[in-house]
Amino acid sequence: MECLDSRRRAATLAELERRQFDIVVIGGGITGAAAAREAAARGLSVALVEAEDYAAGTSSRSSKLIHGGLRYLALGDVALVRETATERKVVRRIAPHLAQRRWMVLPVRSRAGLLKFRTAITTYEKLGGVEAEDVHRNWDSDDLAREEPVLDRDAFPYACAYREYLTDDARLVIANLRAAAALGAVCLNYLRVRSIFGDGAAAEGVVAECGLSGESVRIRGRAIVNAAGPWVEAVRRLEDAAAPSVLALSKGVHLCFPRDRLPVRHLLLLTAGDRRTLFAIPRGSVTYVGTTDTHYTGAARVWPGVTREDVEYVLEPLSRYCPSAAVGDADVVAAWAGLRPLLAEAGKGVQELSRRDEITRGPMNMVTVAGGKLTGFRPMAKRIVDVAAEGLGTGSAAASLEDQPLPGGDFSGGSAGRADQLAAAQRLSTSAAERLVALYGSDAEQVLELGRAAVVTGSPVLAGEVDWAVTREGATCIEDVLYRRTRAALFEPAQRDALVGALGERMRELLGWSSGVRQREEARASDRLRRELLFADEEER
């Protein structure tokens, strides 16, 4: 069973100490999770450890799109565009609830501009093998009045609408981890690697420290994969203290506005003052807007700050594209920032850097992967495991996972049809059914069986979601449930403060917390929610 049960934490620590693994994966973001699934599918024994929560860093802070990245054509990354544009189809096939078709609306000021963008989009569609029903559409002012009325049609009387896919990045990570666990992988969060041991010529395992108990465990592995995202260099230096820097960190910020204040209907493309592309995307009770792309020079952090400058950068294009909305910083109800681990190139700023990945071996034979893109997680995982499996003598043939559904993805007909079925069978409102399917896919019925009551009045979060998060998805603290399992902190923020105490009470029962632990966890979650909207300078956070 694809189960990550936090109630079994002590037993999992003991298993990690006891066993000899073929591969130890360091990092529980999309790269590590997909590599663990790929390796386990090849018959390799796999341990995966994550210093924080699964997807706590970059892999929960994206724009949440499965897309080829039209702008990468301008950077000359045709191979990357082709791979990721094609890969969208696979993700939709194996996890239809995590690859929902949407129109991406590109507003333009003139017919000449429309023709220019149509040419680029046609090339993009050919690279991705787009089906006829998904070929782009050209909208005039009358079309926009119907399809995207919040857009200023005097300034932007035309638009080209093309297909992209909306995902949930953290949920995609959890689905890959559950799939890996179902294939025998042993995964654990809040387990930080402190050192790498071996005979000097080759790594033989890692020593990791439990963030909850302080317990230290030695995990033996014949191959070690460093998939730590923005922290790959810190892990590399456990192997080689003199390892050169290879990353350029880029900070990306998104702001959430109440959906009734910014009533975007589709995925709306905005151009910032520096010509960077931002997205305005409706989800749940909010419309979120981002992302920024600025060079980050500090030490990698799980929660990089959202500054006043970041807020002003995001607000500026909204004032041009959607002036009738008149949103300002006081309207921001949630925000997130993440760090992209990009491969550094001399003379290039972060906006110019490719999103390609690079796989290398260190002096103790540890395999390190740097860079990469969310959409291309599957082919990247194959390349990683190909390199890691060299010399193991078994399980080196690539697994055939293109048609193997991820947990929650074993249904056809798209999310809308599945939500209609759920609403009818379970007597739910359309909005409640759509939300549950977007989060859990075909597992939604099982979630409902655990508890249909709202956790707090006015919140869409159900009691069964808390139980599911802890017993199936490895949630260990309130923040895990609030931010990365239910996503309520971001997309249903009206009741998020009230949720903290209710989540604390249920998790106390599930995990046997003392009253002191519960109080500490509630205080941490409340402090996180508060800090999110401070918009202070980095050093003040």
C-alpha positions in Angstrom: 0.0 0.0 0.0 1.3 3.4 -1.0 1.3 4.6 2.6 3.5 7.1 4.5 2.2 6.7 8.0 3.7 9.2 10.6 2.4 7.0 13.4 5.1 4.4 12.4 8.0 6.9 12.6 10.0 4.9 15.2 9.6 1.7 13.2 10.7 3.4 10.1 13.8 4.8 11.8 14.7 1.3 13.0 14.2 -0.1 9.5 16.5 2.5 7.9 19.2 1.6 10.5 18.8 -2.1 10.0 18.7 -2.6 6.2 21.2 -2.3 3.5 19.8 -0.3 0.5 20.9 -0.2 -3.1 20.2 3.6 -3.3 19.9 6.3 -0.6 18.2 9.4 -2.0 18.8 12.7 -0.1 16.0 15.1 -0.8 12.2 14.8 -0.7 11.3 17.3 -3.4 10.0 16.3 -6.9 13.5 15.3 -8.1 14.2 12.9 -5.2 10.6 11.6 -5.1 10.6 10.8 -8.8 14.1 9.2 -8.6 12.9 7.0 -5.7 9.9 5.9 -7.7 12.0 5.1 -10.7 14.6 3.2 -8.8 12.0 1.2 -6.8 10.2 0.4 -10.0 13.5 -1.1 -11.4 13.6 -3.5 -8.4 16.2 -1.5 -6.5 15.9 -1.1 -2.7 15.5 2.5 -1.9 15.7 4.8 1.2 14.7 8.4 0.9 15.4 11.0 3.6 14.3 14.6 3.7 15.7 17.2 6.1 12.3 19.1 6.4 8.9 18.1 5.2 8.4 16.5 1.8 8.2 19.3 -0.8 9.0 21.9 1.9 11.3 23.9 -0.4 11.2 24.6 -4.1 8.8 21.8 -4.9 5.9 23.6 -3.1 6.7 27.1 -4.2 6.3 27.0 -8.0 3.6 28.6 -10.2 2.0 25.2 -10.2 2.1 24.6 -14.0 2.9 21.6 -16.0 4.1 23.3 -19.1 6.8 23.4 -21.7 7.7 26.9 -21.0 7.1 29.1 -24.1 9.7 31.6 -23.0 12.4 29.0 -23.1 12.2 29.1 -26.9 13.6 32.6 -26.7 16.5 31.2 -24.7 17.2 28.7 -27.4 16.3 25.7 -25.2 14.4 23.8 -27.9 15.3 20.4 -26.5 14.0 21.4 -23.1 10.8 22.8 -24.6 10.3 19.6 -26.6 10.8 17.3 -23.7 8.7 19.1 -21.3 5.9 20.0 -23.7 5.6 16.3 -24.7 5.9 15.2 -21.0 2.7 17.1 -20.2 0.7 14.4 -21.9 2.3 11.7 -19.8 1.6 13.6 -16.5 -2.0 14.1 -17.5 -2.3 10.4 -18.3 -0.9 9.1 -15.0 -2.3 11.9 -12.8 -5.2 13.7 -14.5 -6.2 15.5 -11.3 -2.7 17.0 -11.2 -2.6 18.1 -14.8 -5.8 20.0 -15.4 -6.3 21.6 -18.9 -6.6 25.4 -18.8 -6.4 28.2 -21.3 -3.4 30.4 -21.0 -4.4 33.8 -22.2 -1.7 36.0 -23.7 -3.0 39.6 -24.1 -1.7 41.7 -27.0 -2.1 45.3 -28.0 -2.4 45.0 -31.8 -3.2 42.6 -34.6 0.5 42.6 -35.6 1.4 41.6 -32.0 -1.2 38.8 -32.2 0.4 37.5 -35.4 3.8 37.5 -33.8 2.8 35.5 -30.8 0.7 33.1 -32.9 3.8 32.1 -34.8 5.7 31.4 -31.6 2.8 29.4 -30.1 2.4 27.4 -33.3 6.0 26.3 -33.0 5.5 25.5 -29.4 2.5 23.4 -30.2 4.3 21.5 -32.9 7.2 20.7 -30.5 4.7 19.3 -28.0 2.5 17.4 -30.4 -0.6 19.3 -29.3 -3.9 17.6 -30.4 -6.4 19.5 -32.6 -8.8 20.2 -29.8 -6.1 22.0 -27.8 -4.7 24.2 -30.6 -4.6 27.8 -29.7 -7.5 30.2 -30.2 -7.4 33.9 -31.2 -9.7 36.2 -29.2 -10.9 39.7 -30.1 -12.4 42.3 -27.7 -15.8 40.7 -27.8 -14.4 37.3 -27.0 -12.4 38.8 -24.1 -15.5 40.5 -22.7 -17.0 37.0 -22.3 -13.9 35.0 -21.4 -11.7 37.4 -19.3 -13.7 40.5 -18.5 -11.3 41.7 -15.8 -8.7 42.4 -18.5 -8.4 46.0 -19.8 -9.7 45.5 -23.3 -8.9 49.1 -24.3 -5.2 48.5 -23.7 -5.3 44.8 -24.8 -8.0 44.2 -27.4 -6.7 40.9 -28.6 -5.4 37.7 -27.0 -4.0 34.3 -28.0 -5.3 31.5 -25.8 -3.3 28.3 -25.8 -3.4 25.2 -23.6 -1.4 24.7 -20.5 -1.9 22.4 -17.5 -2.5 23.4 -13.9 -0.9 21.2 -11.2 -0.4 21.1 -7.5 3.4 20.8 -7.0 3.4 19.5 -3.4 0.6 17.0 -4.2 2.6 15.8 -7.2 5.6 15.2 -4.9 3.4 13.3 -2.4 1.9 11.1 -5.2 5.4 10.1 -6.4 6.5 9.3 -2.8 3.4 7.2 -2.2 4.1 5.4 -5.5 7.7 4.8 -4.4 6.5 3.5 -1.0 4.1 1.1 -2.7 7.0 -0.3 -4.6 9.0 -0.9 -1.4 10.9 2.4 -0.9 11.4 3.5 2.7 10.8 7.3 3.0 11.1 9.6 6.0 10.8 13.4 6.4 12.5 15.5 9.1 15.6 13.4 8.8 18.6 15.6 8.1 21.8 14.1 6.7 24.8 15.2 8.8 27.6 13.2 7.3 28.6 10.7 4.6 30.6 7.6 5.5 32.7 5.3 3.4 36.2 3.9 2.8 37.4 7.2 1.2 37.1 5.9 -2.4 33.3 5.4 -2.3 30.4 6.5 -0.1 28.8 3.6 1.8 26.0 5.4 3.5 24.9 8.5 5.4 24.4 9.5 9.0 21.1 11.3 9.6 19.6 13.0 12.6 15.9 12.9 13.4 14.5 16.4 13.7 11.8 15.3 16.2 13.7 13.0 18.6 17.3 14.0 17.9 18.1 10.3 17.3 21.0 9.5 14.9 20.7 6.7 12.4 23.3 5.2 10.0 21.7 4.4 6.6 23.8 2.1 4.4 23.5 2.4 0.6 25.6 1.1 -2.3 24.8 4.3 -4.2 24.0 7.8 -2.8 21.9 10.4 -4.8 22.1 14.0 -3.8 18.8 15.6 -4.9 18.6 18.3 -2.2 17.6 21.2 -4.5 18.9 24.5 -3.3 20.9 22.6 -0.7 22.8 20.3 -3.1 26.0 22.2 -2.6 25.8 21.8 1.2 25.4 18.1 0.8 28.2 17.9 -1.8 30.5 19.4 0.8 29.8 16.6 3.1 31.6 14.5 0.5 34.1 17.1 -0.6 34.7 20.2 1.5 36.3 21.9 -1.4 33.5 21.3 -3.9 33.1 24.3 -6.2 29.9 26.2 -6.4 27.7 25.3 -9.3 24.3 26.9 -8.5 22.8 30.3 -8.9 19.8 30.6 -6.7 16.8 32.6 -7.9 14.0 33.7 -5.7 10.4 33.4 -7.0 7.5 35.2 -5.1 3.7 34.7 -5.6 1.0 36.8 -3.9 -2.6 35.6 -3.3 -5.6 38.0 -3.6 -9.3 37.2 -2.9 -10.8 35.8 -6.1 -13.7 38.3 -5.9 -11.2 41.1 -5.9 -9.2 39.8 -8.8 -11.7 37.7 -10.8 -9.4 36.1 -13.3 -11.2 33.2 -15.1 -8.3 31.5 -17.0 -4.5 31.6 -16.7 -3.6 35.1 -17.5 -0.1 36.1 -18.8 1.2 39.5 -17.6 4.4 41.2 -18.6 6.3 43.1 -15.9 8.2 46.3 -16.3 11.4 44.4 -16.9 9.7 42.3 -19.6 9.6 39.2 -17.4 6.4 37.1 -17.7 4.1 36.6 -14.7 1.0 34.6 -14.3 -2.4 35.3 -12.7 -4.0 32.0 -11.8 -7.4 31.4 -10.1 -7.5 28.6 -7.5 -9.9 28.0 -4.7 -10.9 31.3 -3.1 -7.9 33.2 -4.4 -6.1 34.3 -7.5 -2.4 34.0 -7.2 0.1 36.1 -9.1 3.8 35.5 -9.8 6.5 34.7 -10.1 9.4 37.0 -9.6 12.9 35.9 -10.7 15.7 37.7 -8.7 19.2 36.6 -7.8 19.3 35.3 -4.2 22.7 35.7 -2.5 22.0 34.5 1.0 22.2 31.0 2.4 19.5 28.7 1.1 16.4 28.9 3.4 13.2 27.0 3.5 11.2 30.2 4.0 12.9 33.0 2.1 11.3 36.3 2.8 8.8 38.2 0.7 9.9 41.8 0.7 8.1 45.1 0.1 10.0 45.3 -3.2 8.7 41.9 -4.3 5.2 43.0 -3.5 5.5 46.2 -5.6 7.0 44.3 -8.5 4.0 41.9 -8.6 1.4 44.7 -8.2 2.8 46.9 -11.0 1.6 44.8 -14.0 -1.8 44.2 -12.3 -2.3 48.0 -12.4 -1.9 47.9 -16.2 -3.6 44.7 -17.1 -6.5 44.7 -14.6 -6.9 48.4 -13.4 -10.6 47.9 -12.6 -9.6 45.4 -9.9 -7.6 48.1 -8.1 -5.8 45.6 -5.9 -3.0 46.7 -3.5 -0.8 45.3 -0.8 -3.6 45.4 1.7 -5.5 42.9 -0.4 -2.8 40.2 -0.2 -4.2 37.3 1.9 -1.4 34.8 1.4 2.1 34.7 -0.2 4.9 32.3 -0.8 8.5 32.5 -1.9 10.8 29.8 -3.1 14.3 29.3 -4.3 15.1 27.8 -7.7 18.4 25.9 -7.9 19.7 27.0 -11.4 22.9 26.0 -13.0 25.2 29.0 -13.0 26.7 30.3 -16.2 29.4 33.0 -16.4 28.0 36.3 -17.5 24.4 35.4 -17.3 21.7 36.7 -14.9 19.2 34.3 -13.3 16.5 35.2 -15.8 18.8 34.1 -18.7 19.7 30.7 -17.1 18.5 27.4 -18.5 16.2 25.2 -16.4 18.1 22.1 -17.6 19.5 19.6 -15.1 23.1 18.3 -14.8 24.1 15.1 -13.2 27.6 14.6 -11.8 29.7 12.2 -9.6 31.8 13.3 -6.7 35.1 11.9 -5.4 33.2 9.4 -3.2 31.0 8.5 -6.1 27.9 10.3 -4.8 25.6 11.2 -7.7 24.5 14.9 -7.5 21.7 16.4 -9.6 21.5 20.2 -10.0 19.0 22.3 -11.8 15.9 20.8 -13.5 12.3 21.7 -14.1 9.1 20.4 -12.4 7.4 19.3 -15.7 10.4 17.2 -16.7 10.6 15.2 -13.4 10.1 11.8 -15.0 12.8 11.9 -17.7 15.1 13.6 -15.2 14.5 10.7 -12.7 15.4 8.2 -15.4 18.7 9.9 -16.1 19.5 10.1 -12.4 18.8 6.4 -11.7 20.7 5.4 -14.9 23.8 7.0 -13.4 23.3 5.8 -9.9 22.6 2.2 -11.0 25.9 1.9 -12.9 28.1 -0.6 -11.1 25.2 -2.1 -9.0 24.8 -5.0 -11.4 21.1 -5.1 -11.1 18.0 -3.2 -11.9 19.6 -0.9 -14.4 16.9 -1.3 -17.1 14.6 1.8 -17.1 11.2 1.1 -15.7 8.1 1.6 -17.9 6.1 4.1 -15.9 4.5 6.1 -18.7 1.1 4.3 -18.2 1.3 3.6 -14.5 -1.1 5.9 -12.7 0.2 7.7 -9.7 -1.9 7.3 -6.5 -5.2 9.1 -7.0 -4.7 9.1 -10.8 -6.4 5.9 -11.8 -9.4 7.4 -13.6 -10.2 8.7 -17.0 -12.3 11.5 -18.5 -10.6 14.4 -16.7 -11.1 16.0 -13.3 -14.4 17.8 -14.2 -16.1 14.5 -14.9 -14.7 12.8 -11.8 -15.8 15.8 -9.7 -19.4 15.5 -11.1 -19.4 11.8 -10.2 -18.1 12.5 -6.7 -20.7 15.2 -6.1 -23.6 13.0 -7.2 -22.4 9.9 -5.3 -21.5 11.7 -2.1 -24.1 14.5 -2.2 -21.5 17.2 -2.2 -21.6 20.7 -3.7 -19.8 21.1 -7.0 -17.1 23.3 -5.5 -16.4 20.8 -2.7 -16.2 17.9 -5.1 -13.9 19.9 -7.4 -11.6 20.8 -4.5 -11.4 17.2 -3.3 -10.7 15.7 -6.7 -8.0 18.4 -7.4 -6.2 17.3 -4.2 -6.9 13.6 -4.0 -8.2 12.4 -7.4 -9.7 8.9 -7.1 -8.7 8.7 -3.4 -11.3 11.4 -2.5 -13.9 8.8 -1.5 -11.4 7.2 0.9 -10.7 10.6 2.4 -14.4 11.2 2.9 -14.8 7.9 4.6 -12.4 9.1 7.3 -14.5 12.1 8.1 -16.9 14.4 6.3 -17.3 17.1 8.9 -15.6 20.5 8.4 -12.6 20.9 10.7 -13.8 24.4 11.5 -17.0 26.2 10.4 -16.6 28.0 7.1 -13.5 26.1 6.0 -13.7 23.5 3.2 -11.0 21.3 5.0 -12.6 18.1 6.2 -11.7 16.0 9.3 -10.8 13.1 7.0 -8.2 15.1 5.3 -6.3 15.5 8.5 -6.3 11.8 9.2 -5.4 11.1 5.6 -2.5 13.5 5.7 -1.0 11.9 8.9 -1.7 8.2 8.1 -1.2 8.1 4.3 1.0 11.1 3.5 3.6 11.5 6.2 2.3 14.8 7.7 4.1 15.3 11.0 3.3 18.8 12.1 0.5 21.4 11.6 2.4 23.3 9.0 2.6 20.1 6.8 -1.2 19.8 6.8 -1.9 23.5 6.5 0.6 24.3 3.7 1.5 21.1 1.8 -1.3 18.6 2.2 -4.6 20.5 2.2 -3.0 23.8 0.8 -5.5 25.7 2.9 -3.0 28.2 4.0 -2.6 29.4 0.4 -5.8 28.8 -1.4 -8.5 28.9 1.3 -6.9 31.4 3.7 -10.0 33.0 5.3 -10.1 30.4 8.0 -6.5 29.4 8.2 -5.8 31.0 11.6 -8.8 29.2 13.0 -7.6 25.9 11.5 -4.4 25.9 13.6 -6.1 24.9 16.9 -8.4 22.3 15.3 -5.5 20.7 13.4 -3.5 20.7 16.6 -6.2 18.8 18.5 -6.7 16.1 15.9 -3.0 15.6 15.3 -2.5 15.3 19.1 -4.9 12.4 19.1 -3.4 10.8 16.0 0.3 11.2 17.0 0.0 11.1 20.8 1.3 14.6 21.4 1.6 15.9 24.9 -0.1 19.2 25.7 3.2 20.9 25.5 4.0 19.5 22.1 0.6 20.6 20.8 1.1 24.1 22.2 4.5 24.4 20.6 3.2 23.1 17.2 0.3 25.5 17.2 2.6 28.4 18.1 4.9 27.5 15.3 2.1 27.3 12.7 0.6 30.6 13.9 4.0 32.3 13.7 4.5 31.0 10.2 1.2 32.5 9.1 2.0 35.8 10.7 5.5 36.1 9.2 4.2 35.2 5.7 2.6 38.7 5.4 5.2 40.9 7.1 6.8 41.9 3.8 10.0 42.9 5.7 13.5 43.0 4.4 15.3 39.6 4.5 17.5 40.4 7.5 14.4 41.4 9.6 12.8 37.9 9.2 
